[in-house]
Amino acid sequence: MIKVSILYPYQEGGRFDFDYYQSRHMARADELFRSAPGYRGYAIERGLGGAAPGSAPAYVAMGHFLFDDANAFAAAFGPHAAELQGDIPNYTDARPLIQLSEVLLPR
């Protein structure tokens, strides 16, 4: 299984609308991916702080999608890439980073 993580770096004075991200953007992505073979679900995280007490988080938000493999992700995302990427300015001014990871646990 793979996890596709979309990481939104924290920036002082940056804008991130969690309500929009959760109720509109990620809900729409889930709606688009739900019928795709190999799609397993999604999660959203809000960054609270860094390692030092009172420090800023490395990422203000993280969105994660689980798929059976990278090909399943590409097949699900490709047809909807323009819509989903075009929606980013509606909830943030951060430039997201993307990471694909192999999920090793749980088994």
C-alpha positions in Angstrom: 0.0 0.0 0.0 1.2 3.6 -0.6 0.3 6.8 1.1 0.3 10.0 -1.0 1.0 12.9 1.3 0.3 16.5 0.3 2.3 18.7 2.8 1.6 22.4 3.2 4.7 24.1 4.7 4.0 26.5 7.6 4.8 30.1 6.8 4.4 33.1 9.1 1.4 35.1 8.0 0.3 32.4 5.6 -3.3 31.6 4.8 -4.9 28.2 5.2 -8.7 27.7 5.3 -9.2 24.4 7.1 -13.0 24.6 6.8 -12.8 24.8 3.0 -10.0 22.3 2.8 -11.9 19.7 4.8 -15.5 20.3 3.7 -14.9 21.2 0.0 -11.4 20.2 -1.3 -10.8 16.9 0.4 -14.4 15.9 0.3 -14.4 16.5 -3.5 -11.2 14.5 -3.9 -12.7 11.6 -1.9 -15.8 11.8 -4.1 -13.7 11.7 -7.3 -11.5 8.8 -6.0 -14.1 6.7 -4.2 -15.0 4.6 -7.3 -11.4 4.2 -8.4 -9.9 0.7 -8.1 -7.2 0.6 -5.3 -8.4 3.7 -3.4 -8.5 3.1 0.3 -9.3 6.4 1.9 -7.9 9.7 3.2 -6.9 11.6 6.3 -6.3 15.3 7.2 -3.8 16.6 9.8 -3.5 20.1 11.2 0.1 21.0 12.4 0.1 22.1 16.0 3.8 22.7 16.8 7.4 21.8 16.2 9.8 19.8 18.4 10.6 22.8 20.7 7.8 23.9 23.0 6.0 26.9 21.5 7.6 26.5 18.0 5.7 26.6 14.8 4.9 23.3 13.0 6.9 22.3 9.9 3.6 21.9 8.1 0.4 23.8 8.7 -1.6 21.0 7.2 -1.2 17.5 5.6 -3.6 15.6 3.5 -3.0 11.9 2.9 -4.6 9.4 0.5 -4.1 5.6 0.6 -4.0 3.5 -2.5 -3.0 0.0 -3.3 0.0 1.2 -5.4 1.3 4.2 -7.3 -0.4 3.1 -10.5 -3.8 3.1 -8.8 -3.1 6.7 -7.5 -2.0 7.9 -11.0 -5.1 6.4 -12.6 -7.4 8.0 -10.0 -5.7 11.4 -9.9 -4.8 12.0 -13.5 -8.3 12.7 -14.9 -9.0 15.1 -12.0 -5.6 16.8 -11.6 -6.5 20.1 -13.2 -9.7 20.4 -11.0 -7.9 19.5 -7.8 -4.8 21.5 -8.4 -6.8 24.5 -9.6 -8.7 24.5 -6.3 -5.6 25.1 -4.2 -5.7 28.9 -4.2 -9.2 28.7 -2.7 -7.9 27.5 0.6 -4.2 28.4 0.8 -1.3 30.5 -0.4 1.2 27.7 0.6 3.0 25.8 -2.1 2.3 22.1 -1.3 5.0 19.4 -1.4 4.0 15.9 -2.5 5.5 12.6 -1.2 4.7 9.0 -2.0 5.5 6.5 0.8 5.2 2.8 1.1 3.0 2.0 4.1 4.8 -0.8 6.1 2.5 -1.0 9.1 -0.1 -2.1 10.1 0.0 -5.6 8.6 
